[in-house]
Amino acid sequence: MAYSCSVVQDDARGGLAKVVLAKGDGSESRVEIYLFGATVTSWISSGVERLFVSDKAVWNGEKAIRGGIPLVFPQFGQPDTTLAQHGFARTSLWDWSCSCGESESGKVVFTLKDSAVTQRVWPHAFQLLYTVELTPASLRCQLLVRNPEGSAGSFPCQALLHTYVRLPHEITDLKVLGFQGHRYVDKMTAGEVHEETREIVTIDCETDRIYLSSSSVEIPDLTLLSKGAPFMTVAKKAFMEDVQPLAADVVFWNAWVDKSASLPDLGEGAYKSYVCVEPGVVSDRVEVPSGAALTLETTLTVLS
Ligand code: TA6
């Protein structure tokens, strides 16, 4: 069964345009990506929606979509207050092209490059190439950040795939394997650094952590379980050009009760339905030399 893609205007969501990449009729395997922010907002695998999008998300083409896989670039958070929180990639309009057919997977490629608007807030030339690849059991998302040949020099940046995983049951049923032994920055305690001692990580309060990889100790593929049953793995990798491996950190976030209620586009109770497992190069800014490219990739694979 072949893959195909088309672009549709979603009148129910502010008329924003989205690319639908589907295997066959799409009932079993489909992914939807809005040109606004190149935001993946739906991933159907084995007929089941695997990503969380808030039913209070704002679809005005200005505010970042609350859910799916927003792209964070060139900064994580707001260390540079002249730049928006999490940068401008997730609120920019991207171009797209599709390479589908009778292959084992379908791919859509999105592109974004610097403009007068971005140069005003971030004075660097850049080219982003975002590839979304669908197979029956997996979704691979790869963000390539290129500093064009002949540019004025290197630029420092962060990049992150802000993945909202839809939970099969509730947040209190979630267990995560893979963080044990890794250090994390706890944003709930003003950035204190701790070591994760638990083999099985659960969430019972507002959680906002950056689990740290290093060149010597990389966080392994993570396994997500719900009510004891594994349902998804999250793999990630990062490298400079094709040779130099980079440490890919993982941000782990759930707003819990109060923060969820305080975010108008998330809302009361929404915290029960998602967990954010966000691969990124965020613990330090990475210098991308002129002519070089940073690549960050995550592969989500369903297990049940
Ligand atoms: O996911 C980690 C995080 O930095 C949290 O601190 C929280 O702010 C979240 O991102 C959502 O950020 P946003 O700008 O999308 O509301």
Residues whose N, C-alpha, C, O or C-beta is under 5 A from the ligand:
A	BS01	TA6	Q85 D208 V251 W253 C276
